[in-house]
């Protein structure tokens, strides 16, 4: 949720952010009007209640002749107070609905526009060259008996798979490499719930325009998470915490996404599936430290790309392609040889105080006042990374070179040999 005081003081700034995102700036006008109506309704309620309290105190001092009229007046005020309180509650609800419709204020320098309007910050490594016809990750996965889409579909339907043998071990190796990196940098590992309450899902900003991508269990009123960011953001909900030093958590979980609206796109293999594993970094910090922490998260992600020997680029995502909670997002895209393009493997977002306001996660400032903290997130490993890894390091005979950083997690394996020609 945006800062209400900023909404009152500088609505034009928030409108500019909404416009940069491609959103309707009228949402800001609606929130300003709802805030004004809420304050007016609350003032009326408090004025009537004060009058009721004053007159109630006079009853004991009133003469017998004065008491009946005074009692009647107090009773009438009591009804007015009840009605005013109901109106104030309704106005509060209307305001919350209006302000929740406004997405986070984008940071200065974020490119305006949509998905294609990103800025490339840097490109790292050499594009791999081959003197043979390259195979895609699914063909390689089948040659190594590592990916089984057919049985995945038989058991669970389209966009589900089995990772098998070296495929499952390779995914686990990437996750372990990422986990060790996170722990070395002060992260505390959590295995979070993958089912969360609506207020937690809503608080992180995932029940907006992409709500149809989330699996919902109506019988339990719970949502399956598409990232452990959700549960990690809820970990300190309704708490006052100490962020003198950043609180860093890394969550390892299975994730679920409907991928609504992407039918026919990336349906081959494991690029876009309904279930996958992910290692997610999540940080609570002081708002003034958030941008520096964002750079650190990106740095750790780039360390992973380099450790895996991948050619990649870093982009500054355009405002119209940001999630509702993100004020800035960097994507790290690896080169996928068979597609001859860069594809997103990971991203990191600075959500400033947006999620923390919704979830009531605060820290005390130097004066002792509790104020919202900043939250950030970034993926450090996920199943999709197998796509770039297998394709980048393939050899003419279908074998795959194993990056040195992964070998300790694979019993020292240097080359993965196919089991079928």
C-alpha positions as CSV (number, residue, x, y, z in Angstrom):
1,X,0.0,0.0,0.0
2,X,1.2,3.5,-0.8
3,X,2.0,6.1,1.9
4,X,-1.3,7.8,2.6
5,X,0.4,11.1,3.6
6,X,2.1,11.1,0.2
7,X,-1.3,10.5,-1.4
8,X,-2.6,13.6,0.3
9,X,0.5,15.8,-0.2
10,X,1.5,14.9,-3.7
11,X,-1.2,12.9,-5.7
12,X,0.4,14.1,-9.0
13,X,3.5,12.1,-8.2
14,X,1.5,9.0,-7.7
15,X,-0.5,9.7,-10.9
16,X,2.8,10.0,-12.8
17,X,3.8,6.6,-11.5
18,X,0.5,5.0,-12.5
19,X,0.7,6.5,-16.0
20,X,4.3,5.1,-16.3
21,X,2.9,1.7,-15.5
22,X,0.1,2.1,-18.0
23,X,-2.5,2.3,-15.3
24,X,-5.5,4.6,-15.0
25,X,-4.5,7.7,-13.0
26,X,-8.2,8.1,-12.0
27,X,-7.5,5.4,-9.3
28,X,-5.5,8.1,-7.5
29,X,-8.4,10.6,-7.7
30,X,-10.7,7.9,-6.4
31,X,-8.4,7.2,-3.5
32,X,-8.0,10.9,-2.6
33,X,-11.8,11.3,-2.6
34,X,-12.3,8.2,-0.5
35,X,-9.7,9.4,2.0
36,X,-11.5,12.8,2.3
37,X,-14.9,11.0,2.8
38,X,-13.3,8.7,5.3
39,X,-11.9,11.6,7.4
40,X,-15.1,13.5,7.2
41,X,-17.1,10.5,8.4
42,X,-14.7,9.8,11.2
43,X,-14.8,13.4,12.3
44,X,-18.6,13.4,12.4
45,X,-18.6,10.1,14.4
46,X,-16.0,11.5,17.0
47,X,-17.9,14.8,17.3
48,X,-21.2,13.0,18.0
49,X,-19.6,10.6,20.4
50,X,-18.0,13.5,22.3
51,X,-21.3,15.2,22.6
52,X,-22.9,12.0,23.8
53,X,-20.3,11.6,26.5
54,X,-20.7,15.2,27.7
55,X,-24.4,14.9,28.0
56,X,-24.3,11.5,29.6
57,X,-22.1,13.0,32.4
58,X,-24.8,15.7,33.0
59,X,-27.6,13.2,33.7
60,X,-26.3,12.6,37.3
61,X,-26.2,16.3,38.0
62,X,-29.6,17.1,36.4
63,X,-32.7,17.9,38.4
64,X,-35.7,15.6,38.3
65,X,-37.4,18.0,36.0
66,X,-34.4,18.2,33.6
67,X,-33.6,14.5,33.5
68,X,-36.3,13.2,31.1
69,X,-35.4,15.6,28.4
70,X,-31.7,15.0,28.9
71,X,-32.2,11.2,28.8
72,X,-34.2,11.5,25.6
73,X,-31.5,13.7,24.0
74,X,-28.8,11.2,25.0
75,X,-30.8,8.3,23.6
76,X,-31.2,10.2,20.3
77,X,-27.5,10.9,20.2
78,X,-26.8,7.2,20.9
79,X,-28.7,6.3,17.7
80,X,-26.8,9.0,15.8
81,X,-23.5,7.8,17.1
82,X,-24.4,4.3,16.0
83,X,-25.3,5.4,12.5
84,X,-22.2,7.6,12.3
85,X,-19.9,4.7,13.3
86,X,-21.4,2.5,10.7
87,X,-20.9,5.2,8.1
88,X,-17.3,5.7,9.2
89,X,-16.6,2.0,9.0
90,X,-18.1,1.9,5.5
91,X,-16.0,4.8,4.5
92,X,-12.9,3.1,5.8
93,X,-13.7,0.0,3.8
94,X,-14.2,2.1,0.7
95,X,-10.9,3.9,1.2
96,X,-9.0,0.6,1.7
97,X,-10.4,-0.7,-1.5
98,X,-9.5,2.4,-3.4
99,X,-6.0,2.7,-2.0
100,X,-5.3,-1.0,-2.6
101,X,-6.0,-0.5,-6.3
102,X,-2.9,1.8,-6.6
103,X,0.3,0.0,-7.4
104,X,3.6,0.8,-5.8
105,X,5.4,4.1,-6.6
106,X,8.0,3.4,-9.2
107,X,11.5,4.6,-8.4
108,X,13.3,7.4,-10.3
109,X,15.0,6.1,-13.4
110,X,12.8,3.1,-14.0
111,X,12.0,3.0,-17.8
112,X,8.5,3.9,-18.7
113,X,6.4,1.7,-21.0
114,X,5.6,-2.0,-21.3
115,X,7.3,-5.4,-21.6
116,X,9.5,-4.4,-24.6
117,X,10.7,-1.1,-23.1
118,X,13.3,-2.4,-20.7
119,X,16.9,-1.1,-20.5
120,X,19.8,-3.5,-20.8
121,X,22.2,-2.6,-18.0
122,X,25.0,-5.1,-19.0
123,X,25.7,-8.3,-20.9
124,X,28.1,-10.8,-19.4
125,X,30.1,-13.6,-20.9
126,X,30.5,-14.9,-24.5
127,X,27.7,-16.2,-26.5
128,X,28.3,-20.0,-26.9
129,X,29.2,-21.2,-30.3
130,X,28.7,-24.7,-31.7
131,X,29.9,-26.6,-34.7
132,X,26.9,-29.0,-34.6
133,X,23.1,-28.7,-34.6
134,X,22.1,-27.9,-31.0
135,X,19.4,-29.9,-29.2
136,X,16.8,-28.2,-27.0
137,X,16.6,-28.9,-23.2
138,X,13.8,-31.4,-23.6
139,X,15.5,-33.5,-26.2
140,X,18.6,-33.5,-24.1
141,X,16.6,-34.3,-21.0
142,X,15.0,-37.3,-22.7
143,X,18.4,-38.5,-24.0
144,X,19.6,-38.5,-20.3
145,X,16.4,-40.0,-19.0
146,X,16.3,-36.8,-16.9
147,X,12.9,-35.2,-17.9
148,X,9.7,-37.1,-18.4
149,X,6.9,-34.9,-19.7
150,X,4.8,-37.8,-21.0
151,X,4.3,-39.4,-17.6
152,X,3.9,-36.0,-16.0
153,X,1.0,-35.3,-18.2
154,X,-0.4,-38.8,-17.6
155,X,-0.4,-38.3,-13.9
156,X,-1.2,-34.6,-13.5
157,X,-2.1,-33.1,-17.0
158,X,-0.4,-30.7,-19.3
159,X,2.6,-28.7,-18.1
160,X,3.6,-31.1,-15.4
161,X,6.7,-33.3,-15.5
162,X,8.9,-35.7,-13.6
163,X,12.5,-34.8,-13.1
164,X,14.3,-38.1,-13.0
165,X,17.7,-39.4,-12.2
166,X,20.4,-36.9,-13.1
167,X,17.7,-34.4,-13.9
168,X,16.4,-34.4,-10.3
169,X,20.0,-34.5,-9.0
170,X,21.0,-31.6,-11.2
171,X,18.1,-29.4,-10.0
172,X,19.0,-30.3,-6.4
173,X,22.6,-29.4,-7.0
174,X,21.7,-26.0,-8.3
175,X,19.5,-25.4,-5.3
176,X,22.2,-26.5,-2.9
177,X,24.8,-24.2,-4.5
178,X,22.4,-21.3,-4.1
179,X,21.5,-22.2,-0.6
180,X,25.1,-22.3,0.5
181,X,25.7,-18.9,-1.2
182,X,22.8,-17.5,0.7
183,X,23.9,-18.9,4.1
184,X,27.4,-17.6,3.6
185,X,25.9,-14.2,3.1
186,X,23.9,-14.2,6.3
187,X,20.6,-15.6,5.2
188,X,18.6,-17.8,7.5
189,X,17.0,-20.8,5.7
190,X,13.2,-21.3,6.1
191,X,11.0,-24.1,4.6
192,X,7.8,-22.0,4.5
193,X,4.2,-23.1,4.1
194,X,3.1,-23.3,0.5
195,X,-0.5,-22.6,1.5
196,X,-1.3,-19.1,2.9
197,X,-4.4,-17.2,4.1
198,X,-6.0,-14.6,1.8
199,X,-4.8,-11.7,3.8
200,X,-1.2,-12.8,3.3
201,X,-1.6,-13.3,-0.4
202,X,-3.4,-10.0,-0.7
203,X,-0.8,-8.2,1.5
204,X,2.0,-9.2,-0.9
205,X,0.1,-7.8,-3.8
206,X,-0.6,-11.1,-5.7
207,X,-4.4,-10.8,-5.8
208,X,-4.3,-8.1,-8.5
209,X,-4.3,-8.5,-12.2
210,X,-2.6,-11.9,-12.0
211,X,-4.9,-13.4,-9.5
212,X,-6.2,-15.9,-12.1
213,X,-2.7,-17.5,-12.1
214,X,-3.0,-18.5,-8.5
215,X,-4.5,-21.8,-7.3
216,X,-7.2,-21.3,-4.7
217,X,-8.7,-24.0,-2.4
218,X,-12.2,-22.6,-1.5
219,X,-13.0,-25.4,1.0
220,X,-10.1,-24.2,3.1
221,X,-10.0,-20.5,2.1
222,X,-6.2,-20.9,1.3
223,X,-4.0,-20.1,-1.7
224,X,-1.2,-22.2,-3.1
225,X,1.9,-20.0,-3.4
226,X,3.6,-19.3,-6.7
227,X,6.7,-18.2,-4.8
228,X,7.9,-18.5,-1.2
229,X,8.1,-14.7,-1.3
230,X,4.5,-14.7,-0.2
231,X,5.0,-16.8,3.0
232,X,8.3,-15.0,3.7
233,X,6.6,-11.6,3.5
234,X,4.0,-12.9,5.9
235,X,6.6,-14.2,8.4
236,X,6.7,-10.9,10.3
237,X,3.2,-9.6,9.5
238,X,1.7,-7.6,12.4
239,X,5.1,-7.3,14.1
240,X,7.5,-4.6,15.1
241,X,11.0,-5.9,14.2
242,X,14.6,-4.8,14.5
243,X,16.2,-4.0,11.1
244,X,19.3,-2.2,12.4
245,X,20.9,-5.0,10.3
246,X,18.8,-6.4,7.4
247,X,16.8,-9.5,8.2
248,X,17.7,-12.0,5.4
249,X,15.7,-15.2,4.8
250,X,16.0,-17.7,2.1
251,X,13.0,-20.0,1.4
252,X,13.1,-23.4,-0.3
253,X,9.7,-24.5,-1.6
254,X,7.6,-26.0,-4.3
255,X,5.7,-23.4,-6.2
256,X,2.4,-23.6,-8.2
257,X,1.2,-21.3,-11.0
258,X,-1.7,-21.7,-13.4
259,X,0.2,-19.7,-16.0
260,X,-3.2,-18.3,-17.2
261,X,-3.2,-16.5,-20.5
262,X,0.0,-18.2,-21.8
263,X,-1.6,-21.1,-23.7
264,X,0.5,-22.1,-26.7
265,X,3.5,-20.2,-25.4
266,X,6.6,-22.1,-24.2
267,X,4.5,-25.3,-23.8
268,X,7.5,-27.5,-24.8
269,X,9.6,-28.8,-21.9
270,X,9.9,-27.1,-18.5
271,X,10.2,-23.4,-19.3
272,X,6.6,-22.7,-18.3
273,X,5.1,-25.3,-16.0
274,X,2.5,-25.4,-13.3
275,X,4.8,-26.8,-10.5
276,X,8.4,-26.1,-9.9
277,X,11.0,-25.7,-7.1
278,X,12.5,-22.4,-6.1
279,X,15.0,-20.9,-3.7
280,X,13.9,-17.4,-2.9
281,X,15.8,-14.7,-1.0
282,X,13.7,-12.2,1.0
283,X,15.0,-9.2,3.0
284,X,13.5,-6.8,5.6
285,X,15.5,-3.7,5.9
286,X,15.4,0.1,6.6
287,X,13.8,2.0,3.7
288,X,16.9,4.1,3.3
289,X,19.0,0.9,2.8
290,X,16.7,-0.8,0.3
291,X,18.4,0.3,-2.9
292,X,21.8,-0.8,-1.8
293,X,20.4,-4.1,-0.7
294,X,18.7,-4.5,-4.1
295,X,22.1,-4.2,-5.7
296,X,23.5,-6.9,-3.3
297,X,20.7,-9.3,-4.2
298,X,21.4,-8.8,-7.9
299,X,25.1,-9.3,-7.3
300,X,24.4,-12.7,-5.7
301,X,22.2,-13.7,-8.6
302,X,25.0,-12.8,-11.0
303,X,27.5,-14.8,-9.0
304,X,25.2,-17.8,-9.6
305,X,25.0,-17.2,-13.4
306,X,28.8,-17.0,-13.6
307,X,29.3,-20.0,-11.4
308,X,27.1,-22.0,-13.8
309,X,29.0,-20.7,-16.9
310,X,25.9,-19.0,-18.5
311,X,25.9,-16.1,-20.9
312,X,23.4,-13.6,-19.6
313,X,22.2,-10.0,-19.5
314,X,20.7,-7.8,-16.8
315,X,17.7,-5.6,-17.6
316,X,16.0,-2.8,-15.8
317,X,12.4,-3.8,-16.2
318,X,10.0,-1.1,-17.6
319,X,7.3,0.3,-15.3
320,X,4.5,-1.4,-17.2
321,X,6.0,-4.8,-16.7
322,X,6.5,-4.5,-12.9
323,X,4.4,-6.5,-10.5
324,X,2.1,-4.3,-8.4
325,X,4.4,-4.4,-5.4
326,X,7.7,-3.7,-7.1
327,X,9.1,-0.2,-7.3
328,X,12.0,-1.5,-9.4
329,X,12.8,-5.0,-10.8
330,X,16.0,-6.3,-12.4
331,X,15.7,-9.4,-14.5
332,X,18.6,-11.7,-15.2
333,X,18.2,-13.4,-18.6
334,X,20.3,-16.3,-19.8
335,X,21.0,-17.1,-23.4
336,X,19.0,-20.1,-24.6
337,X,20.9,-21.5,-27.7
338,X,18.0,-23.2,-29.4
339,X,15.8,-20.1,-29.1
340,X,18.6,-17.8,-30.0
341,X,17.5,-15.3,-27.4
342,X,17.8,-14.4,-23.8
343,X,15.2,-15.8,-21.5
344,X,14.4,-14.7,-17.9
345,X,15.9,-17.1,-15.3
346,X,15.6,-14.9,-12.3
347,X,14.6,-11.5,-11.0
348,X,14.9,-9.3,-8.0
349,X,12.5,-6.7,-6.8
350,X,12.6,-3.7,-4.4
351,X,9.1,-3.4,-3.0
352,X,10.1,-0.4,-0.8
353,X,7.5,-0.1,2.0
354,X,4.5,-1.2,-0.1
355,X,4.1,-4.8,1.2
356,X,5.1,-3.9,4.7
357,X,2.3,-1.3,4.9
358,X,-0.2,-3.9,3.9
359,X,1.1,-6.5,6.3
360,X,1.8,-4.1,9.1
361,X,5.5,-5.0,9.4
362,X,7.3,-2.1,11.1
363,X,10.4,-1.1,12.9
364,X,11.1,1.7,15.4
365,X,13.0,4.7,14.1
366,X,15.4,6.8,16.3
367,X,12.5,8.6,17.9
368,X,10.9,5.3,18.9
369,X,8.0,5.6,16.4
370,X,7.0,2.5,14.5
371,X,7.3,2.8,10.8
372,X,7.0,0.4,7.8
373,X,10.1,-1.4,6.8
374,X,11.2,-2.1,3.2
375,X,11.0,-5.5,1.7
376,X,13.0,-7.0,-1.2
377,X,13.0,-10.4,-2.9
378,X,15.1,-12.3,-5.4
379,X,15.3,-15.8,-6.8
380,X,18.6,-17.6,-6.3
381,X,17.7,-21.0,-8.0
382,X,14.8,-22.6,-9.7
383,X,13.8,-25.5,-11.9
384,X,13.9,-23.4,-15.1
385,X,17.6,-22.9,-14.8
386,X,18.0,-26.5,-16.1
387,X,16.9,-25.2,-19.5
388,X,19.9,-22.8,-20.0
389,X,22.3,-25.1,-18.2
390,X,21.6,-28.2,-20.4
391,X,21.5,-26.3,-23.7
392,X,24.6,-24.1,-23.0
393,X,26.9,-26.9,-21.9
394,X,25.8,-29.6,-24.4
395,X,28.3,-31.3,-26.7
396,X,27.9,-32.9,-30.1
397,X,27.3,-36.4,-28.8
398,X,24.5,-35.2,-26.5
399,X,26.7,-35.3,-23.4
400,X,26.7,-32.2,-21.1
401,X,29.6,-30.6,-19.4
402,X,29.1,-30.0,-15.6
403,X,30.2,-26.6,-14.3
404,X,32.9,-27.0,-11.6
405,X,30.7,-25.3,-9.0
406,X,28.1,-28.1,-9.3
407,X,30.4,-31.0,-9.2
408,X,30.7,-31.3,-5.4
409,X,26.9,-31.8,-5.3
410,X,27.0,-34.5,-8.0
411,X,29.6,-36.8,-6.6
412,X,32.4,-35.2,-8.7
413,X,30.7,-35.8,-12.1
414,X,32.4,-33.7,-14.8
415,X,30.4,-34.9,-17.8
416,X,26.8,-36.2,-18.0
417,X,26.6,-39.0,-20.5
418,X,23.3,-39.7,-22.3
419,X,21.7,-43.1,-21.8
420,X,20.0,-43.1,-25.2
421,X,21.8,-42.2,-28.5
